């Protein structure tokens, strides 16, 4: 029997029983409290005398019985109305549960936690099967592109007051006793996912020095490029990455950008022992959690356009742990202009120590050599030095170390000490042993802007440094420098 049939039966039975209940109702005197509890009031007391009341007992009794019947009938009708509403609710819930159960459940949720709009339009069970997957699309794009840059300026005071206004043996901050621009640089990069790129453009003394050995045939715009390469990092190869283009060297403990170093000036090893950049192919691949290897094939040292037809091979590895990192780099290949005779080779190793956030240190060792054809005596047609070995090998090597002390979030101090031997004058133009000591203090003014004050002392076993108008007059050089670097980017 359905709810609708039950409802009709209840209504007919209730209507049929109302008159009988009215005739059998007891007088009001027997149930006074029950009627008042339902919100009705008893008739007000009559103003007639007792004699008048006793004169009409039958009429009063009939009137009271009719009033009670009316009240009971009203109560029954109210109760029937409530039952009808309840039956309607039950019927609605029964119907809705058979078609959309999610709506029924959400309909009983409190107002403070409304159900999502999509749940009210839940599809039938037969339509819940997943749709066919769309055609796969590439997971990489040219965005987002990270922009970064810096502006680096300084003032250097050279106590020798060289007439050339140059700080000898220096890299980048080479101008003496004047304000000068080290570099201004803008970078654009997209991390490989799996395709990415890096472009670093700029100008200033640093870029002039970096490209000083670039062949004259190279386009002039290349002298404003520090890096420009595209990267590929396939997800299936688990960390393997290949770069094609121009990129900075893997050798050395320091980099071109001042704010990424501890000292303001660059070390002798950075300036005279290693290259700045290469053009070619570079790969890197992790092996386990702590080792990363790499192979490079490049045109040579510091030339976008090769100076011969030979190529230079590069091998790199880095072992990384929480408290230290150890990097090794080897480059070897023909580097003499116009000929593939003779190889230039370099081994560079850097040990970076990071025991805690307050103290860090590095040790850097370099060994290099270049084998080149000897000059031929045009009169005799033989080598000026030997007829059995018409080549000569020049060598250079050195070691440097620095300790970085982070006093607080604003101040840090870094002393640096190094020794460099240019055995045959290949790097500096003079056969000599060089030493230098540097002490740098850094103050971070705000995020993205730092100031450095630095004292540096260079000395040689040969009279190499200019004084006034006299070239190569003294064996040492004292320089005080103040540098300011403003930089921005996604990582500071």
Steps between C-alpha positions, in 0.01 A plus 500: 500500500642836402534806722225674303247219578594508869445873507148473357401224743616705798307804381170303451531331835566827676204674338268211581596505869457873564117500569519201730771667698292814523195316649701302751714784623488558873409834647770761531504466876657157463801617286570862577875482495528314169310765305697789643823323426417511128493878503117547530326698773195394704187711460510808723297480822138600459376825652160352588397415849502145640132487459525573129767235462292238665206602289678401177713190574408307184588783257836562656589131489409471132700812418808364680475167319489672160803713584701194603400320181615792291834505674556131456398519133746785446776301667429200282501709187837650602636154567375376163666795328829416676471136391437607141813714502701217649369253242584745221857528631536125524365455150737765361800338672396158369474625143826697511696211651408284203635750243771722653633386837766771508234771499319344795813482710609850415150631565536406866835670540511811718495837333853574621642219288332512159569221257694577183281612216615211284364240742141604431543407137671167553469284187334160507718208597521375141662833392784496758743316272808721424509672165772416251829677587584794271808491282816555706646851485859612576577556867735791429465851373707816472354628826539595767813702426708615796659843468798607708775757478756711677690827489850497651707816554808585708775742596860371533791689661842376389786622718748466212306761296585330170496729196304232316219531758487122510509254789742235380409132533139597570193367323199722425561775761811603311471881496704674770426823690162561340139389498422236242234256385589136545195372316130539434324176417154367414417129501207299369459133586250218480578182693501196274165313518623332282606798282651815646748778430732758657597839354731745682564835332700794630771759463780656705865429575425139593356425156792673328748280688304178454502539122848647462630187324199460269615492132445823311287312250234431767185717486519800730173416677665188645713724721187586696403137557609315812280194446248394236402136486201271467445202733335163460415287806285197404299371795562139402878544544470582873704819532711488185531846343670626187577866420591638159647848454723735699539436874741596779782266591461226760845573645574729794376588847359838395262625232461809284217658705631689805202441725545122469858518636629569851761762399456800275815447289570168326785272598820453301390148409171624359674776301808317372462122530162405349273597207183710528264326259464242222281440196382149422315215670481438874337206677436409863357185655444398862615159621347425837427767759847652536678483163448702182713449190532692175658495155561804278616549142580865425685723255759594759576774753320835484400487134157466345663451160786252513858607429581160342324183388569305820259455788546498877367222721367577847435257785332600825386335822359624829457310827251671730417441865344717770830626641712519185510487121799394290519592129755394238534635145729409210532673163731384222536577131694698238481873574780655298370739232503368146635155585398179674855435615539502876235465769392728780398310814356607834412319818293694756375374836292683761412380850214696655451458875161587654512386867230746613321822405766719665821361350574388145829454318646387171832369368578529130791346308581546131760346274527597134736457207508597135713330238569714195725489193827681545590792277698390194822673407431625148871502420573135580151355484544337841349557839664766710521257794514147371481303178376184677207654688358800311250577779510670836277439803420791728360429846310689769354389832382636830285459808250732669290485816232716658303499826153653511365614839132604517482720809123563471236550236663828389877466547752248370881491472723301264881477502665339194860389448659347189819416318541477123805398297523604137805288429548607140310827488220344292217663699632832633776563245770479768668199656416555865356376827200701616320522832199699616305560820150645502265596783140582409217631715144482370187679617157409362319834490165348397401189314648532153760767583839446664813705567853367535819659628823322417874520558730301270876459496679338203872425490741327262860377498553725198461878452169465319280788621495854363555801724408840365645534152753220557390160365602180681665706769397324825417154626175572681166676474250623764140566402193613697163444335135578568243323288122512474285234339127521438335184375156351450350172395301199612794388718713733707 
